[in-house]
Amino acid sequence: MLLAIDTCLGACCAAVLDGGHVLARRVEPMTRGHQERLAPLAAQVMSEAGIAFDQLDRVGVTVGPGSFTGLRVGLAFAKGLGAALSIPVVGVGVLEALAEPLSGSVLAVLDAKRDQVYLQAFADGVAVSAPDALPLGTAAARLAELAGPVTLVGSGAALLAQALPGATVIAADHADPVAVGRLAAARSPVPPRPLYLRAPDAKLPGGRDLPA
């Protein structure tokens, strides 16, 4: 049994999977309030799935890129749950979760604001580039590296659509927790760390950066 959660983007999401079967799934759009909503949401999907927390074997959680506050909320909850239950916690990139359900040539793109995007390229679910933060112009140039029909997915997909006429554009402001769960179930557990592709806008007193 696996609990998957995503709080990195514009929703609070959770799903429970048993092997290839989805037992419960909830997605609640929100830009703020993930911290207050995540624990009750996780309890709801567990109740809907009809299993207790001590029946879980693994927790999957998105690690970014995305909202610095949101990804820390998800990581803290997942790590706490994993420690309490003595089960592994597996980190999953938001970009790979966005691309997971799609086949062919896929570019997962998030609007990073400040005329930048976060992006990563995939071919049939396999990453062909590392996740990166790029200016819009540079990102548009990257499209030339993708062969054949291309799918753009994510909150930044529309920003690059004009650079690739004919591309399939899928707007998405959150990762599907089921995709997060499938990816988390398929990989060896490694302690998750936040994926920051640029420094946070927020600072600690004295101008110090937030800790990793």
DRENDO-1510 file (C-alpha; in Angstrom, 1 decimal, always signed):
<recs>
REC; n; res; u; v; w
REC; 1; MET; +0.0; +0.0; +0.0 .
REC; 2; LEU; +1.3; +3.4; -0.9 .
REC; 3; LEU; +0.2; +6.9; -0.1 .
REC; 4; ALA; +1.2; +9.6; -2.7 .
REC; 5; ILE; +1.0; +13.3; -2.0 .
REC; 6; ASP; +1.7; +16.5; -4.0 .
REC; 7; THR; +1.7; +20.0; -2.5 .
REC; 8; CYS; +4.2; +21.7; -4.8 .
REC; 9; LEU; +1.9; +23.5; -7.1 .
REC; 10; GLY; -1.7; +24.8; -7.3 .
REC; 11; ALA; -3.4; +22.0; -5.4 .
REC; 12; CYS; -3.3; +19.7; -2.4 .
REC; 13; CYS; -3.4; +16.2; -3.7 .
REC; 14; ALA; -3.3; +12.7; -2.3 .
REC; 15; ALA; -3.9; +9.1; -3.6 .
REC; 16; VAL; -3.7; +5.6; -2.2 .
REC; 17; LEU; -2.5; +2.8; -4.4 .
REC; 18; ASP; -2.3; -0.9; -4.0 .
REC; 19; GLY; +0.0; -2.2; -6.7 .
REC; 20; GLY; -1.6; -1.0; -9.9 .
REC; 21; HIS; -5.0; -0.3; -8.4 .
REC; 22; VAL; -6.0; +3.2; -7.3 .
REC; 23; LEU; -8.0; +2.9; -4.1 .
REC; 24; ALA; -8.7; +6.6; -3.5 .
REC; 25; ARG; -7.7; +9.9; -5.0 .
REC; 26; ARG; -8.4; +13.5; -4.1 .
REC; 27; VAL; -7.3; +16.8; -5.7 .
REC; 28; GLU; -8.2; +20.1; -4.1 .
REC; 29; PRO; -7.1; +23.3; -6.0 .
REC; 30; MET; -5.5; +25.9; -3.8 .
REC; 31; THR; -2.6; +28.3; -3.9 .
REC; 32; ARG; -2.3; +28.6; -0.2 .
REC; 33; GLY; -3.3; +26.6; +2.8 .
REC; 34; HIS; -1.6; +23.3; +1.9 .
REC; 35; GLN; -0.2; +23.0; +5.4 .
REC; 36; GLU; -3.6; +23.1; +7.1 .
REC; 37; ARG; -5.3; +20.9; +4.5 .
REC; 38; LEU; -2.7; +18.1; +3.9 .
REC; 39; ALA; -3.2; +16.0; +7.0 .
REC; 40; PRO; -7.0; +16.0; +6.9 .
REC; 41; LEU; -6.9; +15.3; +3.1 .
REC; 42; ALA; -4.5; +12.3; +3.7 .
REC; 43; ALA; -6.8; +11.0; +6.4 .
REC; 44; GLN; -9.8; +11.3; +4.0 .
REC; 45; VAL; -8.2; +9.3; +1.2 .
REC; 46; MET; -7.0; +6.6; +3.6 .
REC; 47; SER; -10.6; +6.4; +4.9 .
REC; 48; GLU; -12.0; +6.2; +1.4 .
REC; 49; ALA; -9.4; +3.4; +0.6 .
REC; 50; GLY; -10.5; +1.5; +3.7 .
REC; 51; ILE; -7.1; +1.0; +5.1 .
REC; 52; ALA; -5.3; +2.2; +8.2 .
REC; 53; PHE; -2.0; +4.2; +8.1 .
REC; 54; ASP; -0.1; +1.3; +9.7 .
REC; 55; GLN; -1.0; -0.8; +6.6 .
REC; 56; LEU; +1.1; +1.5; +4.4 .
REC; 57; ASP; +4.4; +0.2; +3.0 .
REC; 58; ARG; +5.6; +3.4; +1.4 .
REC; 59; VAL; +5.0; +7.1; +1.0 .
REC; 60; GLY; +5.6; +9.0; -2.3 .
REC; 61; VAL; +5.9; +12.8; -2.3 .
REC; 62; THR; +6.7; +15.4; -4.9 .
REC; 63; VAL; +10.0; +17.3; -4.2 .
REC; 64; GLY; +9.7; +20.2; -6.6 .
REC; 65; PRO; +10.3; +22.3; -8.5 .
REC; 66; GLY; +7.4; +24.5; -7.4 .
REC; 67; SER; +6.3; +26.6; -4.4 .
REC; 68; PHE; +9.1; +26.6; -1.8 .
REC; 69; THR; +6.5; +26.6; +1.0 .
REC; 70; GLY; +4.3; +24.0; -0.6 .
REC; 71; LEU; +7.1; +21.5; -1.3 .
REC; 72; ARG; +8.4; +21.8; +2.2 .
REC; 73; VAL; +4.9; +21.1; +3.6 .
REC; 74; GLY; +4.7; +17.9; +1.6 .
REC; 75; LEU; +8.2; +16.8; +2.5 .
REC; 76; ALA; +7.8; +17.4; +6.2 .
REC; 77; PHE; +4.5; +15.5; +6.3 .
REC; 78; ALA; +5.8; +12.6; +4.3 .
REC; 79; LYS; +9.0; +12.3; +6.3 .
REC; 80; GLY; +7.1; +12.6; +9.6 .
REC; 81; LEU; +4.7; +9.8; +8.5 .
REC; 82; GLY; +7.6; +7.6; +7.3 .
REC; 83; ALA; +9.4; +8.0; +10.5 .
REC; 84; ALA; +6.3; +7.3; +12.6 .
REC; 85; LEU; +5.5; +4.1; +10.6 .
REC; 86; SER; +9.1; +3.1; +9.9 .
REC; 87; ILE; +8.5; +2.9; +6.1 .
REC; 88; PRO; +10.4; +4.4; +3.2 .
REC; 89; VAL; +9.6; +7.8; +1.8 .
REC; 90; VAL; +10.3; +8.3; -1.9 .
REC; 91; GLY; +10.8; +11.6; -3.7 .
REC; 92; VAL; +9.3; +12.3; -7.1 .
REC; 93; GLY; +10.0; +15.3; -9.3 .
REC; 94; VAL; +6.9; +17.3; -10.3 .
REC; 95; LEU; +8.0; +17.5; -13.9 .
REC; 96; GLU; +8.4; +13.8; -14.2 .
REC; 97; ALA; +5.0; +13.3; -12.6 .
REC; 98; LEU; +3.4; +15.6; -15.1 .
REC; 99; ALA; +5.0; +13.7; -18.0 .
REC; 100; GLU; +4.3; +10.2; -16.5 .
REC; 101; PRO; +0.9; +9.5; -18.1 .
REC; 102; LEU; +2.0; +10.7; -21.6 .
REC; 103; SER; +3.8; +8.9; -24.4 .
REC; 104; GLY; +6.0; +10.1; -27.2 .
REC; 105; SER; +8.1; +13.3; -27.0 .
REC; 106; VAL; +7.0; +15.4; -23.9 .
REC; 107; LEU; +8.2; +18.7; -22.5 .
REC; 108; ALA; +7.0; +19.3; -18.9 .
REC; 109; VAL; +6.9; +23.0; -18.3 .
REC; 110; LEU; +6.0; +25.1; -15.2 .
REC; 111; ASP; +5.6; +28.8; -15.1 .
REC; 112; ALA; +8.4; +30.0; -12.8 .
REC; 113; LYS; +7.4; +33.6; -13.1 .
REC; 114; ARG; +10.0; +36.4; -13.7 .
REC; 115; ASP; +10.0; +35.4; -17.4 .
REC; 116; GLN; +11.3; +32.0; -16.6 .
REC; 117; VAL; +10.1; +28.4; -16.8 .
REC; 118; TYR; +11.1; +25.1; -15.1 .
REC; 119; LEU; +11.2; +22.4; -17.7 .
REC; 120; GLN; +12.4; +18.8; -18.4 .
REC; 121; ALA; +12.2; +16.7; -21.6 .
REC; 122; PHE; +11.0; +13.1; -21.8 .
REC; 123; ALA; +10.7; +10.4; -24.5 .
REC; 124; ASP; +8.1; +7.8; -23.7 .
REC; 125; GLY; +8.4; +8.5; -20.0 .
REC; 126; VAL; +12.2; +8.4; -19.9 .
REC; 127; ALA; +13.9; +11.7; -19.0 .
REC; 128; VAL; +16.2; +12.9; -21.8 .
REC; 129; SER; +17.3; +16.1; -20.0 .
REC; 130; ALA; +17.8; +17.2; -16.4 .
REC; 131; PRO; +15.2; +19.5; -14.8 .
REC; 132; ASP; +16.2; +23.1; -15.4 .
REC; 133; ALA; +15.2; +26.8; -14.9 .
REC; 134; LEU; +15.5; +28.8; -18.1 .
REC; 135; PRO; +14.5; +32.2; -19.5 .
REC; 136; LEU; +11.6; +31.9; -21.9 .
REC; 137; GLY; +13.7; +32.5; -25.0 .
REC; 138; THR; +16.2; +29.9; -24.1 .
REC; 139; ALA; +13.5; +27.4; -23.3 .
REC; 140; ALA; +11.8; +28.0; -26.7 .
REC; 141; ALA; +15.1; +27.2; -28.4 .
REC; 142; ARG; +15.2; +23.9; -26.5 .
REC; 143; LEU; +12.0; +22.8; -28.4 .
REC; 144; ALA; +14.1; +22.4; -31.6 .
REC; 145; GLU; +15.9; +19.5; -29.8 .
REC; 146; LEU; +12.7; +17.5; -29.6 .
REC; 147; ALA; +11.9; +15.1; -32.5 .
REC; 148; GLY; +8.5; +14.4; -34.0 .
REC; 149; PRO; +5.2; +15.4; -32.5 .
REC; 150; VAL; +5.6; +17.1; -29.1 .
REC; 151; THR; +3.3; +17.4; -26.1 .
REC; 152; LEU; +3.7; +20.4; -23.8 .
REC; 153; VAL; +2.3; +19.8; -20.3 .
REC; 154; GLY; +2.1; +22.0; -17.2 .
REC; 155; SER; +1.3; +25.5; -16.1 .
REC; 156; GLY; +3.9; +26.9; -18.5 .
REC; 157; ALA; +2.9; +24.9; -21.5 .
REC; 158; ALA; +1.0; +27.8; -23.1 .
REC; 159; LEU; +4.0; +30.1; -22.7 .
REC; 160; LEU; +6.0; +27.9; -25.2 .
REC; 161; ALA; +3.2; +26.9; -27.5 .
REC; 162; GLN; +3.9; +29.7; -30.0 .
REC; 163; ALA; +7.4; +28.5; -30.4 .
REC; 164; LEU; +6.2; +25.1; -31.6 .
REC; 165; PRO; +3.1; +25.3; -33.8 .
REC; 166; GLY; +1.2; +22.0; -33.9 .
REC; 167; ALA; +2.3; +20.9; -30.4 .
REC; 168; THR; -0.3; +19.4; -28.2 .
REC; 169; VAL; -0.8; +21.7; -25.2 .
REC; 170; ILE; -2.0; +20.3; -21.9 .
REC; 171; ALA; -2.5; +22.9; -19.1 .
REC; 172; ALA; -1.9; +21.5; -15.6 .
REC; 173; ASP; -1.4; +23.3; -12.4 .
REC; 174; HIS; -0.7; +20.2; -10.3 .
REC; 175; ALA; +0.7; +16.7; -10.6 .
REC; 176; ASP; -1.7; +13.8; -10.6 .
REC; 177; PRO; -1.1; +12.0; -7.2 .
REC; 178; VAL; -1.7; +8.7; -9.0 .
REC; 179; ALA; +1.3; +9.4; -11.3 .
REC; 180; VAL; +3.3; +10.3; -8.2 .
REC; 181; GLY; +2.4; +7.0; -6.7 .
REC; 182; ARG; +3.3; +5.0; -9.8 .
REC; 183; LEU; +6.7; +6.6; -10.0 .
REC; 184; ALA; +7.3; +6.2; -6.3 .
REC; 185; ALA; +6.4; +2.5; -6.3 .
REC; 186; ALA; +8.8; +1.8; -9.2 .
REC; 187; ARG; +12.0; +3.2; -7.7 .
REC; 188; SER; +14.4; +2.3; -4.9 .
REC; 189; PRO; +13.7; +4.4; -1.8 .
REC; 190; VAL; +16.3; +7.2; -1.4 .
REC; 191; PRO; +15.7; +9.8; +1.3 .
REC; 192; PRO; +14.0; +12.7; -0.5 .
REC; 193; ARG; +15.5; +16.1; -0.8 .
REC; 194; PRO; +13.8; +19.3; -2.1 .
REC; 195; LEU; +14.5; +20.1; -5.8 .
REC; 196; TYR; +15.3; +23.8; -6.0 .
REC; 197; LEU; +16.1; +25.1; -9.4 .
REC; 198; ARG; +16.7; +28.6; -8.2 .
REC; 199; ALA; +17.1; +30.4; -4.9 .
REC; 200; PRO; +13.9; +31.2; -3.0 .
REC; 201; ASP; +12.5; +34.7; -3.1 .
REC; 202; ALA; +11.9; +34.6; +0.7 .
REC; 203; LYS; +14.8; +35.3; +3.0 .
REC; 204; LEU; +15.5; +34.7; +6.6 .
REC; 205; PRO; +16.2; +37.7; +8.9 .
REC; 206; GLY; +19.5; +39.3; +8.0 .
REC; 207; GLY; +19.1; +38.3; +4.3 .
REC; 208; ARG; +20.2; +34.7; +4.8 .
REC; 209; ASP; +18.8; +32.0; +2.4 .
REC; 210; LEU; +16.4; +29.4; +3.6 .
REC; 211; PRO; +18.1; +26.1; +4.5 .
REC; 212; ALA; +18.0; +23.2; +2.1 .
</recs>
